[in-house]
Amino acid sequence: MKAAQPAKTLPVYMQIAELLARQIKAGYWRSGERLPTEAELAERLQVAVGTLRKALALLEAQGVLERIQGSGTYVRRVQGTQQIYELFRLELTDGPGLPTAQILELSRQMRPADVPALDAQGSPSCWRVRRLRFLSQVPVALEEIWFSASACPDLQPQELGDSMYLFYQQRFNLWIARVEDQISAAAAPSWAMPPCGMAAGDCAGYIERVSWTASNQMAEFSRTWFDPAVCRYSSRMSQ
């Protein structure tokens, strides 16, 4: 078992880009709508204008925004793009929030019976990650994540980032293409601890997720217990 510590954070401009992308997806700004000025956005987000411009440039390169000289920055949502947190469904009750994480435990274990095979070979050796999730620095959920250890026999907590999907991309060249969530209620786990607002045994929202690659290989299994007092599960669809 390896010691708890904060996950490796994204650069600030990427954090801002992800937050803006989540706000666009949540409908704060609609397709074709002009965003506030750079000065207004930078003040609202409490970042330097230079940092904001890097975030806007990244979203423009990804096809999310269009910047028109002398006019402003507009939403241009292009099908087929995916943000790091595109598949992250928890939001604060008053808006999306930026996801971050604190690693509580990292351990290599034999796959238990209730966790599905997570690579093509059905390897029994897995990594288990337990994390406390935050949205804009508010603790909202506890996560338990399982993935195969066959391609990664040694791992340190500091190698993991706020986004596990980004970690899979960078470490294994493995891209998560689809997920299946089953949502219910359950008791918060025995390892619930402050600053999480839930105590062990408290009634919590509960998500079991299976994640697959584009080649239909199961890559990750996770359990999430979330605090319904401060966040909600949200899934939006468009035609």
C-alpha positions as a Markdown table, in Angstrom:
| # | Residue | x | y | z |
|---|---|---|---|---|
| 1 | Met | 0.0 | 0.0 | 0.0 |
| 2 | Lys | 1.3 | 3.4 | -0.9 |
| 3 | Ala | 0.8 | 6.6 | 1.0 |
| 4 | Ala | -2.0 | 9.1 | 0.4 |
| 5 | Gln | -1.1 | 12.3 | -1.4 |
| 6 | Pro | -2.6 | 14.9 | -3.8 |
| 7 | Ala | -2.8 | 13.7 | -7.4 |
| 8 | Lys | -0.6 | 15.4 | -9.9 |
| 9 | Thr | -2.5 | 18.5 | -11.1 |
| 10 | Leu | -3.1 | 19.7 | -14.6 |
| 11 | Pro | -1.4 | 23.0 | -15.6 |
| 12 | Val | -3.6 | 26.0 | -14.7 |
| 13 | Tyr | -4.4 | 26.8 | -18.3 |
| 14 | Met | -5.7 | 23.3 | -18.9 |
| 15 | Gln | -7.7 | 23.5 | -15.7 |
| 16 | Ile | -9.3 | 26.6 | -17.0 |
| 17 | Ala | -9.9 | 25.1 | -20.4 |
| 18 | Glu | -11.6 | 22.1 | -18.9 |
| 19 | Leu | -13.8 | 24.2 | -16.6 |
| 20 | Leu | -14.9 | 26.4 | -19.5 |
| 21 | Ala | -15.6 | 23.3 | -21.6 |
| 22 | Arg | -17.8 | 21.8 | -18.8 |
| 23 | Gln | -19.7 | 25.1 | -18.5 |
| 24 | Ile | -20.3 | 25.1 | -22.2 |
| 25 | Lys | -21.6 | 21.5 | -22.1 |
| 26 | Ala | -23.8 | 22.5 | -19.1 |
| 27 | Gly | -25.4 | 25.2 | -21.3 |
| 28 | Tyr | -23.9 | 28.3 | -19.7 |
| 29 | Trp | -23.1 | 29.4 | -23.2 |
| 30 | Arg | -24.8 | 28.1 | -26.3 |
| 31 | Ser | -23.5 | 27.4 | -29.8 |
| 32 | Gly | -22.8 | 30.8 | -31.5 |
| 33 | Glu | -22.9 | 32.8 | -28.3 |
| 34 | Arg | -20.1 | 35.2 | -27.5 |
| 35 | Leu | -18.2 | 34.7 | -24.3 |
| 36 | Pro | -17.5 | 37.6 | -21.9 |
| 37 | Thr | -14.3 | 39.7 | -22.7 |
| 38 | Glu | -10.9 | 38.2 | -21.8 |
| 39 | Ala | -10.6 | 40.8 | -19.0 |
| 40 | Glu | -14.0 | 39.9 | -17.5 |
| 41 | Leu | -13.4 | 36.1 | -17.8 |
| 42 | Ala | -9.9 | 36.4 | -16.2 |
| 43 | Glu | -11.3 | 38.4 | -13.3 |
| 44 | Arg | -14.2 | 35.9 | -12.8 |
| 45 | Leu | -11.9 | 32.9 | -12.9 |
| 46 | Gln | -9.2 | 34.7 | -10.9 |
| 47 | Val | -6.4 | 34.0 | -13.3 |
| 48 | Ala | -3.9 | 36.1 | -15.3 |
| 49 | Val | -5.1 | 37.2 | -18.8 |
| 50 | Gly | -2.1 | 35.4 | -20.3 |
| 51 | Thr | -3.2 | 32.1 | -18.7 |
| 52 | Leu | -6.8 | 32.6 | -19.9 |
| 53 | Arg | -5.5 | 33.2 | -23.4 |
| 54 | Lys | -3.7 | 29.9 | -23.4 |
| 55 | Ala | -6.9 | 28.2 | -22.3 |
| 56 | Leu | -8.9 | 29.9 | -25.0 |
| 57 | Ala | -6.3 | 29.0 | -27.6 |
| 58 | Leu | -6.4 | 25.3 | -26.5 |
| 59 | Leu | -10.2 | 25.3 | -26.8 |
| 60 | Glu | -10.0 | 26.9 | -30.2 |
| 61 | Ala | -7.6 | 24.3 | -31.4 |
| 62 | Gln | -10.0 | 21.6 | -30.2 |
| 63 | Gly | -12.8 | 23.1 | -32.1 |
| 64 | Val | -14.8 | 24.2 | -29.1 |
| 65 | Leu | -14.4 | 28.0 | -29.5 |
| 66 | Glu | -14.0 | 30.3 | -32.5 |
| 67 | Arg | -12.0 | 33.6 | -31.9 |
| 68 | Ile | -12.9 | 36.4 | -34.4 |
| 69 | Gln | -10.5 | 39.3 | -34.6 |
| 70 | Gly | -12.1 | 42.5 | -33.4 |
| 71 | Ser | -15.3 | 40.7 | -32.4 |
| 72 | Gly | -14.7 | 38.3 | -29.6 |
| 73 | Thr | -14.7 | 34.6 | -28.7 |
| 74 | Tyr | -17.7 | 32.4 | -29.7 |
| 75 | Val | -18.9 | 28.9 | -28.9 |
| 76 | Arg | -18.4 | 26.5 | -31.8 |
| 77 | Arg | -19.2 | 23.0 | -30.5 |
| 78 | Val | -17.9 | 20.5 | -33.1 |
| 79 | Gln | -19.0 | 16.9 | -32.9 |
| 80 | Gly | -16.3 | 14.3 | -32.3 |
| 81 | Thr | -14.2 | 16.4 | -29.8 |
| 82 | Gln | -13.7 | 15.1 | -26.3 |
| 83 | Gln | -12.4 | 17.0 | -23.3 |
| 84 | Ile | -10.5 | 15.3 | -20.5 |
| 85 | Tyr | -13.6 | 15.4 | -18.3 |
| 86 | Glu | -16.2 | 14.8 | -21.0 |
| 87 | Leu | -17.3 | 11.6 | -19.3 |
| 88 | Phe | -17.2 | 13.0 | -15.8 |
| 89 | Arg | -20.8 | 13.3 | -14.7 |
| 90 | Leu | -20.7 | 14.8 | -11.2 |
| 91 | Glu | -21.5 | 18.5 | -10.9 |
| 92 | Leu | -22.0 | 20.9 | -7.9 |
| 93 | Thr | -25.6 | 21.7 | -7.3 |
| 94 | Asp | -24.9 | 25.3 | -8.6 |
| 95 | Gly | -22.8 | 24.4 | -11.6 |
| 96 | Pro | -20.2 | 22.0 | -13.1 |
| 97 | Gly | -17.0 | 22.8 | -11.1 |
| 98 | Leu | -13.5 | 21.8 | -12.0 |
| 99 | Pro | -12.6 | 18.2 | -10.9 |
| 100 | Thr | -9.5 | 17.5 | -8.9 |
| 101 | Ala | -8.5 | 14.5 | -6.7 |
| 102 | Gln | -6.6 | 13.5 | -3.6 |
| 103 | Ile | -5.2 | 10.0 | -3.7 |
| 104 | Leu | -6.0 | 8.2 | -0.4 |
| 105 | Glu | -4.5 | 4.8 | -1.3 |
| 106 | Leu | -2.7 | 3.0 | -4.1 |
| 107 | Ser | -2.2 | -0.7 | -3.8 |
| 108 | Arg | -1.6 | -3.7 | -6.1 |
| 109 | Gln | -4.0 | -6.6 | -5.5 |
| 110 | Met | -5.4 | -9.7 | -6.9 |
| 111 | Arg | -8.6 | -9.0 | -8.7 |
| 112 | Pro | -11.6 | -9.8 | -6.4 |
| 113 | Ala | -14.6 | -11.7 | -7.7 |
| 114 | Asp | -16.8 | -8.7 | -8.1 |
| 115 | Val | -14.3 | -6.8 | -10.4 |
| 116 | Pro | -14.4 | -7.9 | -14.1 |
| 117 | Ala | -11.4 | -8.9 | -16.1 |
| 118 | Leu | -9.6 | -5.7 | -17.2 |
| 119 | Asp | -7.4 | -6.7 | -20.0 |
| 120 | Ala | -7.5 | -9.2 | -23.0 |
| 121 | Gln | -5.5 | -11.8 | -21.0 |
| 122 | Gly | -7.7 | -11.6 | -18.0 |
| 123 | Ser | -4.8 | -10.9 | -15.7 |
| 124 | Pro | -5.6 | -11.3 | -12.0 |
| 125 | Ser | -3.2 | -8.6 | -10.9 |
| 126 | Cys | -4.8 | -5.1 | -10.6 |
| 127 | Trp | -4.1 | -1.7 | -9.3 |
| 128 | Arg | -6.7 | -0.3 | -6.8 |
| 129 | Val | -6.8 | 3.5 | -6.4 |
| 130 | Arg | -8.9 | 5.1 | -3.8 |
| 131 | Arg | -9.4 | 8.8 | -4.1 |
| 132 | Leu | -11.3 | 11.8 | -2.7 |
| 133 | Arg | -12.8 | 13.9 | -5.5 |
| 134 | Phe | -13.3 | 17.6 | -5.4 |
| 135 | Leu | -15.2 | 20.0 | -7.6 |
| 136 | Ser | -13.8 | 23.5 | -7.5 |
| 137 | Gln | -12.1 | 22.5 | -4.2 |
| 138 | Val | -15.4 | 21.3 | -2.6 |
| 139 | Pro | -15.1 | 17.6 | -1.5 |
| 140 | Val | -17.9 | 15.7 | -3.2 |
| 141 | Ala | -17.2 | 12.0 | -3.7 |
| 142 | Leu | -15.1 | 8.9 | -2.9 |
| 143 | Glu | -13.8 | 6.8 | -5.7 |
| 144 | Glu | -12.4 | 3.3 | -5.9 |
| 145 | Ile | -10.8 | 2.5 | -9.3 |
| 146 | Trp | -9.5 | -0.8 | -10.6 |
| 147 | Phe | -7.3 | -1.3 | -13.7 |
| 148 | Ser | -4.9 | -4.1 | -14.9 |
| 149 | Ala | -1.4 | -4.2 | -13.6 |
| 150 | Ser | -0.1 | -6.4 | -16.4 |
| 151 | Ala | 1.4 | -3.4 | -18.3 |
| 152 | Cys | 2.4 | -1.5 | -15.2 |
| 153 | Pro | 4.0 | -3.8 | -12.5 |
| 154 | Asp | 5.3 | -0.8 | -10.5 |
| 155 | Leu | 3.5 | 2.5 | -9.9 |
| 156 | Gln | 3.9 | 5.4 | -7.5 |
| 157 | Pro | 1.0 | 7.7 | -6.4 |
| 158 | Gln | 2.7 | 10.8 | -7.8 |
| 159 | Glu | 2.5 | 9.3 | -11.3 |
| 160 | Leu | -1.3 | 9.5 | -11.2 |
| 161 | Gly | -3.0 | 12.7 | -12.2 |
| 162 | Asp | -6.4 | 14.3 | -11.5 |
| 163 | Ser | -7.7 | 12.6 | -14.6 |
| 164 | Met | -7.2 | 8.8 | -14.8 |
| 165 | Tyr | -8.3 | 8.8 | -18.4 |
| 166 | Leu | -5.4 | 11.2 | -19.2 |
| 167 | Phe | -3.1 | 9.0 | -17.3 |
| 168 | Tyr | -4.1 | 6.0 | -19.4 |
| 169 | Gln | -3.5 | 8.0 | -22.6 |
| 170 | Gln | -0.1 | 9.1 | -21.6 |
| 171 | Arg | 1.1 | 5.9 | -19.9 |
| 172 | Phe | -0.5 | 3.2 | -22.0 |
| 173 | Asn | -1.6 | 5.0 | -25.2 |
| 174 | Leu | -5.1 | 3.8 | -24.2 |
| 175 | Trp | -8.1 | 5.9 | -24.9 |
| 176 | Ile | -11.4 | 5.5 | -23.2 |
| 177 | Ala | -14.1 | 5.6 | -25.8 |
| 178 | Arg | -17.3 | 4.7 | -23.9 |
| 179 | Val | -18.6 | 4.0 | -20.4 |
| 180 | Glu | -21.6 | 2.4 | -18.8 |
| 181 | Asp | -22.9 | 3.8 | -15.5 |
| 182 | Gln | -25.3 | 2.1 | -13.2 |
| 183 | Ile | -26.6 | 4.6 | -10.6 |
| 184 | Ser | -28.3 | 3.8 | -7.3 |
| 185 | Ala | -27.9 | 4.6 | -3.5 |
| 186 | Ala | -25.5 | 2.8 | -1.1 |
| 187 | Ala | -23.8 | 3.2 | 2.2 |
| 188 | Ala | -20.6 | 5.3 | 2.1 |
| 189 | Pro | -17.6 | 2.9 | 2.5 |
| 190 | Ser | -15.7 | 2.1 | 5.7 |
| 191 | Trp | -12.7 | 4.2 | 4.5 |
| 192 | Ala | -14.7 | 7.5 | 4.3 |
| 193 | Met | -12.8 | 10.2 | 6.1 |
| 194 | Pro | -12.6 | 14.0 | 6.5 |
| 195 | Pro | -12.6 | 16.3 | 4.6 |
| 196 | Cys | -15.2 | 14.2 | 2.9 |
| 197 | Gly | -18.7 | 15.3 | 4.1 |
| 198 | Met | -19.8 | 11.7 | 4.3 |
| 199 | Ala | -19.1 | 9.3 | 7.2 |
| 200 | Ala | -18.9 | 5.5 | 6.9 |
| 201 | Gly | -22.3 | 4.1 | 6.5 |
| 202 | Asp | -24.0 | 7.4 | 5.5 |
| 203 | Cys | -26.5 | 7.1 | 2.7 |
| 204 | Ala | -24.8 | 8.2 | -0.6 |
| 205 | Gly | -25.4 | 8.4 | -4.3 |
| 206 | Tyr | -23.6 | 5.4 | -5.9 |
| 207 | Ile | -22.2 | 4.8 | -9.4 |
| 208 | Glu | -20.7 | 1.7 | -10.8 |
| 209 | Arg | -18.9 | 2.4 | -14.0 |
| 210 | Val | -17.3 | 0.1 | -16.6 |
| 211 | Ser | -15.0 | 1.9 | -19.2 |
| 212 | Trp | -14.0 | 0.5 | -22.6 |
| 213 | Thr | -11.5 | 1.4 | -25.2 |
| 214 | Ala | -12.4 | 2.1 | -28.9 |
| 215 | Ser | -11.5 | -1.6 | -29.6 |
| 216 | Asn | -14.1 | -2.7 | -27.1 |
| 217 | Gln | -11.6 | -3.8 | -24.5 |
| 218 | Met | -12.8 | -3.3 | -20.9 |
| 219 | Ala | -10.1 | -1.1 | -19.3 |
| 220 | Glu | -11.4 | 0.2 | -16.0 |
| 221 | Phe | -14.0 | -0.6 | -13.3 |
| 222 | Ser | -14.9 | 2.0 | -10.7 |
| 223 | Arg | -17.2 | 2.7 | -7.8 |
| 224 | Thr | -18.1 | 6.2 | -6.7 |
| 225 | Trp | -20.0 | 7.3 | -3.6 |
| 226 | Phe | -21.1 | 10.9 | -3.9 |
| 227 | Asp | -22.6 | 13.3 | -1.4 |
| 228 | Pro | -26.1 | 14.4 | -2.7 |
| 229 | Ala | -26.0 | 17.4 | -0.3 |
| 230 | Val | -23.3 | 19.1 | -2.4 |
| 231 | Cys | -23.3 | 17.5 | -5.9 |
| 232 | Arg | -25.5 | 15.6 | -8.4 |
| 233 | Tyr | -25.1 | 13.2 | -11.3 |
| 234 | Ser | -25.8 | 14.9 | -14.6 |
| 235 | Ser | -26.0 | 13.5 | -18.1 |
| 236 | Arg | -27.0 | 15.7 | -21.1 |
| 237 | Met | -28.0 | 14.5 | -24.5 |
| 238 | Ser | -28.6 | 16.4 | -27.7 |
| 239 | Gln | -30.1 | 15.4 | -31.1 |
